[in-house]
Amino acid sequence: MTKKYSVTGIVVEYNPLHNGHIYHIKKAREITNCDVLIAVMSGNFVQRGEPAFINKWERTEAALNYGVDIVIELPTPFVLQSADFFAEAAVTLLHRMGVDTIVFGSESNNIEHIKSQFHYDPDVGQSYARQMGTSRNANDILGFQYIRVAEMLGIATRTIQRTNNYHGTDIDSDIASATAIRSHYGHKPIAHTTPLDLDRSTLHRLEAYDLQIRAIILQNDTSWLQSIHLVDEGIENLLKKNVHLPITELIEACVSKRYTRSRIQRTLMMILLGIKRSDVILPSNTRILGMTKPGQAYLKAQRETTNAVTAYKYYDDNNFEMRATLAYSMPYPKDYRNWLIQMEKSGLIWTES
């Protein structure tokens, strides 16, 4: 008889992995008593519209070392999206993997309360981001979207109390946000907040891509910019007008009531990567970045019982994620760049535990 697995899913970025994330992993396993924990993770770019602080392969290894059994990749065109598109793609991929429950952190720690908080009315003349962002408990927006999609797919949802402010900047306890860790690294001690030795990693900052991004805007006309996903409502003219400014100043100059900072940054990443509207299609393959031995056993059973379409090594030089890897690695040393390219072609992180 084929074993019936209890499978829990989590949606993560680990930018970088910290003590709060480890708590989330432990609690997800504890409250669901799952056999397998699967994380769907952003790749080399993250939802806030920036390059990932640490590359996806090192973040995958960290996830496996601290309790995740399988890490799958959320394709970049869906990472660089507002919460509704991001969540729909992430939960859909977890559904493909056979997940029966999703566990996420929230401010209120109450599913029904989260469901009652957010309402989008297309007739009020205000963008989705603005309406959702001004709702109460704005940090629960992603949770609301996870619940919405999970209910459509027949997946249960559970929540745990968030251990810190999602974008808080305090670093005076063992639990700090990824935002705080990135901000304070190099200025204040952060070793008490994360098990990772950040000094051993190549760290990616948005400023490193300044010349790449601005050169693309300068070298292409507005018709090409308009073909890029998220470039609409005249945003291309705003970018052209401010392209002479360093990237951080360019972003500040473009932020307004109409365009949030996240929208501007995501748009710039779309331009950097040349993501067109036709690229925003969820692939039939689910890219597996890494697994443990229990994860491998589950995948074997999954294939035998549900014929789930998964892949370890199906990308070639023309694949979109390879293009993203090339852009991500461009400002950094040759040896590191070559390693990232090779991992994109044939990489898989494997741990025994």
C-alpha positions as CSV (number, residue, x, y, z in Angstrom):
1,M,0.0,0.0,0.0
2,T,1.3,3.5,-0.9
3,K,2.0,5.6,2.1
4,K,-0.2,8.6,2.6
5,Y,1.9,11.6,3.4
6,S,1.0,14.7,5.4
7,V,2.5,17.5,3.5
8,T,2.8,21.1,4.7
9,G,3.9,24.1,2.5
10,I,5.4,27.4,3.4
11,V,6.1,30.4,1.2
12,V,9.6,32.0,1.8
13,E,12.3,34.3,0.7
14,Y,14.9,33.9,3.4
15,N,16.5,37.2,2.5
16,P,18.5,36.2,4.6
17,L,17.3,33.3,6.7
18,H,17.1,34.3,10.4
19,N,15.9,33.1,13.8
20,G,12.3,34.1,13.1
21,H,12.3,31.9,10.0
22,I,13.7,29.0,12.0
23,Y,10.9,29.5,14.5
24,H,8.4,29.4,11.6
25,I,9.8,26.2,10.3
26,K,9.7,24.5,13.7
27,K,6.1,25.7,14.4
28,A,4.9,24.7,10.9
29,R,6.1,21.1,11.6
30,E,4.8,21.1,15.1
31,I,1.2,22.3,14.5
32,T,0.7,20.1,11.4
33,N,2.8,17.1,12.5
34,C,3.7,16.8,8.8
35,D,5.8,14.1,7.2
36,V,7.2,16.5,4.6
37,L,7.7,20.3,4.7
38,I,8.0,22.0,1.3
39,A,9.1,25.6,0.8
40,V,8.4,27.6,-2.4
41,M,11.1,30.2,-2.5
42,S,11.9,33.3,-4.5
43,G,15.0,32.8,-6.7
44,N,17.7,35.4,-7.2
45,F,15.2,38.4,-7.1
46,V,12.7,39.1,-4.3
47,Q,9.2,40.4,-4.1
48,R,10.1,43.9,-2.8
49,G,11.8,44.5,-6.2
50,E,15.5,43.9,-5.4
51,P,18.2,41.3,-6.1
52,A,18.2,38.7,-3.3
53,F,20.8,39.6,-0.6
54,I,22.2,36.0,-0.9
55,N,21.9,33.8,-3.9
56,K,19.2,31.1,-4.1
57,W,21.5,28.2,-3.8
58,E,23.0,29.3,-0.4
59,R,19.5,30.1,0.8
60,T,18.3,26.7,-0.3
61,E,21.0,25.0,1.6
62,A,20.2,27.0,4.7
63,A,16.5,26.1,4.4
64,L,17.4,22.4,4.2
65,N,19.8,22.6,7.1
66,Y,17.1,24.1,9.4
67,G,14.1,21.8,8.7
68,V,12.7,22.1,5.2
69,D,12.6,18.9,3.2
70,I,12.1,20.3,-0.4
71,V,12.8,23.7,-1.8
72,I,11.1,24.6,-5.1
73,E,11.6,27.8,-7.0
74,L,8.9,30.5,-7.6
75,P,9.7,31.8,-11.1
76,T,11.1,35.3,-11.2
77,P,8.2,36.8,-13.3
78,F,5.8,35.9,-10.5
79,V,8.2,36.9,-7.7
80,L,8.3,40.5,-8.9
81,Q,4.6,41.0,-8.5
82,S,2.0,42.4,-6.1
83,A,0.8,40.1,-3.3
84,D,-2.2,38.7,-5.3
85,F,-0.1,37.4,-8.2
86,F,2.8,36.4,-6.0
87,A,0.6,34.4,-3.7
88,E,-1.5,32.8,-6.5
89,A,1.7,31.4,-8.2
90,A,3.3,30.3,-4.9
91,V,0.2,28.4,-3.6
92,T,-0.5,26.9,-7.1
93,L,3.0,25.4,-7.1
94,L,2.6,24.0,-3.6
95,H,-0.7,22.5,-4.7
96,R,1.1,20.8,-7.6
97,M,3.5,19.3,-5.0
98,G,0.7,17.7,-3.1
99,V,0.6,20.1,-0.1
100,D,-2.5,19.7,2.1
101,T,-1.8,22.6,4.5
102,I,-0.1,26.0,4.3
103,V,1.3,27.7,7.4
104,F,2.2,31.4,7.4
105,G,3.1,34.0,9.9
106,S,0.7,36.9,10.5
107,E,0.2,39.9,12.7
108,S,-3.2,38.9,14.1
109,N,-2.7,35.1,14.1
110,N,-6.4,34.6,13.3
111,I,-7.5,33.2,9.9
112,E,-11.1,34.6,10.1
113,H,-9.9,38.0,11.2
114,I,-7.4,38.2,8.3
115,K,-10.2,37.2,5.9
116,S,-12.4,40.0,7.2
117,Q,-9.7,42.8,7.0
118,F,-9.1,43.2,3.3
119,H,-11.4,44.2,0.5
120,Y,-10.6,45.4,-3.0
121,D,-13.2,47.5,-4.9
122,P,-12.1,48.2,-8.5
123,D,-14.7,51.0,-8.7
124,V,-13.2,53.3,-6.1
125,G,-10.6,54.8,-8.4
126,Q,-7.6,53.7,-6.3
127,S,-5.0,51.0,-7.1
128,Y,-5.0,47.5,-5.6
129,A,-1.7,48.3,-3.8
130,R,-3.1,51.5,-2.3
131,Q,-6.4,49.9,-1.2
132,M,-4.7,46.9,0.4
133,G,-1.8,48.9,1.8
134,T,-4.0,51.3,3.8
135,S,-6.1,48.5,5.3
136,R,-5.7,47.5,8.9
137,N,-2.9,45.0,9.7
138,A,-1.3,45.6,6.3
139,N,1.3,43.0,7.0
140,D,-1.4,40.4,6.7
141,I,-2.0,41.2,3.1
142,L,0.1,38.2,1.8
143,G,-1.7,36.0,4.3
144,F,-5.0,37.1,3.0
145,Q,-4.0,36.1,-0.5
146,Y,-2.6,32.7,0.6
147,I,-6.0,32.0,2.2
148,R,-7.9,33.1,-0.9
149,V,-6.0,30.9,-3.3
150,A,-5.7,28.0,-0.8
151,E,-9.5,27.9,-0.4
152,M,-10.0,27.7,-4.2
153,L,-7.5,24.8,-4.3
154,G,-8.8,22.9,-1.3
155,I,-5.7,23.5,0.8
156,A,-6.1,24.1,4.6
157,T,-4.4,27.2,6.1
158,R,-2.9,27.7,9.5
159,T,-1.2,30.8,10.9
160,I,1.4,31.4,13.6
161,Q,2.0,34.7,15.5
162,R,4.7,36.7,13.7
163,T,7.7,37.1,15.9
164,N,8.7,40.5,14.7
165,N,7.6,43.4,12.6
166,Y,7.8,42.3,8.9
167,H,9.9,45.3,7.9
168,G,11.0,46.5,11.4
169,T,14.4,48.0,11.8
170,D,15.2,47.1,15.4
171,I,18.0,44.7,16.0
172,D,18.1,44.6,19.8
173,S,16.9,41.0,20.3
174,D,17.5,37.6,18.8
175,I,14.5,38.0,16.6
176,A,14.9,40.7,13.9
177,S,13.4,41.2,10.4
178,A,15.4,40.4,7.3
179,T,15.1,44.1,6.5
180,A,16.8,45.0,9.8
181,I,19.6,42.5,9.2
182,R,20.3,43.7,5.7
183,S,20.2,47.4,6.9
184,H,22.5,46.9,9.9
185,Y,25.0,44.4,8.4
186,G,28.4,46.0,8.3
187,H,27.4,48.7,10.9
188,K,26.1,46.8,13.9
189,P,26.5,43.2,15.2
190,I,23.9,40.9,13.6
191,A,25.3,37.5,14.5
192,H,22.8,37.0,17.3
193,T,19.9,37.2,14.8
194,T,20.9,34.6,12.2
195,P,22.8,31.4,12.1
196,L,24.4,32.3,8.8
197,D,27.9,33.7,8.6
198,L,27.2,36.5,6.2
199,D,30.9,37.3,5.9
200,R,31.3,34.1,3.9
201,S,28.7,35.0,1.3
202,T,28.7,37.3,-1.7
203,L,26.1,39.9,-0.7
204,H,24.0,41.6,-3.4
205,R,22.8,45.2,-3.1
206,L,20.5,47.1,-5.5
207,E,23.1,49.8,-5.9
208,A,25.4,47.3,-7.7
209,Y,23.0,47.2,-10.6
210,D,22.7,51.0,-11.0
211,L,24.6,51.3,-14.3
212,Q,23.0,48.2,-15.8
213,I,19.5,49.4,-15.2
214,R,20.0,53.0,-16.2
215,A,21.9,52.0,-19.4
216,I,18.9,49.8,-20.4
217,I,16.5,52.7,-19.9
218,L,18.8,55.1,-21.8
219,Q,19.5,52.8,-24.7
220,N,15.8,51.8,-25.4
221,D,13.0,53.9,-26.6
222,T,9.7,54.3,-24.9
223,S,8.0,51.7,-27.2
224,W,10.4,49.0,-26.0
225,L,9.9,50.0,-22.4
226,Q,6.1,49.8,-22.9
227,S,6.5,46.2,-23.9
228,I,7.9,45.3,-20.5
229,H,5.6,44.0,-17.8
230,L,4.4,46.6,-15.3
231,V,5.5,49.5,-17.6
232,D,2.2,51.3,-18.1
233,E,0.3,54.4,-17.2
234,G,3.2,56.6,-18.4
235,I,5.7,55.2,-15.9
236,E,8.2,54.9,-18.8
237,N,8.2,58.7,-19.2
238,L,8.9,59.1,-15.5
239,L,11.8,56.7,-15.7
240,K,13.2,58.5,-18.7
241,K,12.9,61.8,-17.0
242,N,14.9,60.7,-14.0
243,V,17.4,58.3,-15.6
244,H,20.3,60.7,-15.0
245,L,19.9,60.1,-11.2
246,P,21.7,57.3,-9.2
247,I,19.4,54.4,-8.7
248,T,18.3,55.2,-5.2
249,E,17.6,58.8,-6.1
250,L,15.8,57.7,-9.2
251,I,13.5,55.5,-7.1
252,E,12.8,58.4,-4.7
253,A,12.0,60.8,-7.6
254,C,9.5,58.3,-9.0
255,V,7.6,57.4,-5.8
256,S,4.3,59.1,-5.6
257,K,0.7,58.6,-4.6
258,R,0.3,56.8,-7.9
259,Y,3.4,54.6,-7.7
260,T,4.6,52.9,-4.5
261,R,8.2,52.3,-3.9
262,S,7.7,48.5,-4.3
263,R,6.0,49.2,-7.7
264,I,8.9,51.3,-8.9
265,Q,11.5,48.8,-7.8
266,R,9.6,45.8,-9.3
267,T,9.3,47.7,-12.5
268,L,13.0,48.4,-12.6
269,M,13.8,44.7,-12.1
270,M,11.4,43.8,-14.9
271,I,13.3,46.3,-17.1
272,L,16.7,44.9,-16.0
273,L,15.6,41.3,-16.8
274,G,13.6,42.2,-19.9
275,I,10.4,40.5,-18.6
276,K,7.6,41.0,-21.1
277,R,4.0,40.4,-20.5
278,S,4.2,37.1,-22.4
279,D,6.9,35.9,-20.0
280,V,4.4,35.9,-17.1
281,I,3.2,32.3,-17.6
282,L,3.6,29.6,-14.9
283,P,5.7,26.8,-16.5
284,S,4.5,23.2,-16.5
285,N,7.7,22.2,-14.8
286,T,8.3,22.7,-11.1
287,R,12.0,23.6,-10.5
288,I,13.4,21.8,-7.5
289,L,16.4,23.6,-6.0
290,G,17.1,21.2,-3.2
291,M,16.0,18.3,-1.0
292,T,16.8,16.1,1.9
293,K,16.6,12.3,2.0
294,P,13.0,12.4,3.3
295,G,12.2,14.9,0.6
296,Q,13.6,12.6,-2.0
297,A,11.5,9.7,-0.7
298,Y,8.4,11.8,-0.9
299,L,9.2,12.9,-4.5
300,K,9.6,9.3,-5.6
301,A,6.2,8.4,-4.1
302,Q,4.7,11.6,-5.5
303,R,5.7,10.6,-9.0
304,E,4.4,7.1,-8.6
305,T,1.0,8.2,-7.3
306,T,0.2,11.6,-9.0
307,N,2.7,11.9,-11.9
308,A,3.6,15.4,-10.7
309,V,5.8,17.1,-13.2
310,T,9.0,18.1,-11.6
311,A,12.5,18.7,-12.8
312,Y,16.0,19.2,-11.4
313,K,17.9,20.0,-14.6
314,Y,15.7,21.2,-17.4
315,Y,17.1,24.7,-18.0
316,D,19.3,25.6,-20.9
317,D,21.1,28.7,-21.9
318,N,18.0,30.3,-23.4
319,N,15.8,29.7,-20.4
320,F,14.5,32.8,-18.6
321,E,16.0,31.9,-15.2
322,M,19.3,31.6,-16.9
323,R,18.9,35.2,-18.2
324,A,18.0,36.2,-14.6
325,T,21.1,34.5,-13.3
326,L,23.3,36.3,-15.8
327,A,21.9,39.7,-14.8
328,Y,22.1,38.8,-11.1
329,S,25.8,37.8,-11.4
330,M,26.9,40.5,-13.7
331,P,28.4,43.0,-11.2
332,Y,30.3,40.3,-9.3
333,P,33.7,38.4,-9.8
334,K,34.1,36.0,-12.6
335,D,34.6,32.9,-10.5
336,Y,31.4,33.5,-8.5
337,R,29.5,34.4,-11.7
338,N,30.7,31.1,-13.4
339,W,29.6,29.1,-10.3
340,L,26.1,30.6,-10.4
341,I,25.8,29.9,-14.1
342,Q,26.9,26.3,-13.7
343,M,24.5,25.8,-10.8
344,E,21.7,27.2,-13.0
345,K,22.5,24.7,-15.6
346,S,22.7,21.6,-13.4
347,G,22.6,22.5,-9.7
348,L,20.7,20.7,-7.0
349,I,21.4,21.1,-3.3
350,W,21.2,17.8,-1.4
351,T,21.5,17.0,2.3
352,E,21.1,13.7,4.1
353,S,19.0,14.9,7.1
